[in-house]
Amino acid sequence: MRNRWLALLASLCAASAMGAVYKWVDANGVTQYSETPPPNIEARELPIQPAPPAEATSEEAAPPSEAAPAPVGRTAQDRAREREDEQKRTGDMRQTYCAIAQRNVQVLTSGNPVVELSAEGHEMFMSPEQRAAALAEANRRVDRYCKPE
């Protein structure tokens, strides 16, 4: 059963668009991730948002006349706190994405059969070509999310 969850996780994370991801600890004390929460186990939904865009260079940055005005009533302290909160959320997301990508690499390089679910819910074994493509995508995500910025 555990391998099926891992296989499902690998196939879900290989998709370019990610929905909700749930995190829980199984009976063996192993942290698991899945697109659906397991029955009868307390799972926490992890926030999934797209990666933030790269910072604009000084040449790409909008001139002050085109920059959006700051909302009235926000102090510099409020804006600094909001930036810190956003950096923490971004860091948490990167850690989550990194853990998922590393686990996918581990599953895809294990040599064990990997099962995907079809749109109809039928189990299908990954072909060597599908596995290679999924591994390349998982490695790309490790490079993207696990390396320090």
Secondary structure, DSSP 8 states (H G I E B T S, - for coil): -HHHHHHHHHHHHHSSS---EEEEE-TTS-EEEESS--TTS--EEE-----------TTTS--TTTS----TT--HHHHHHHHHHHHHHHHHHHHHHHHHHHHHHHHHTS-S--EEE-TTS-EEE--HHHHHHHHHHHHHHHHHHSS--
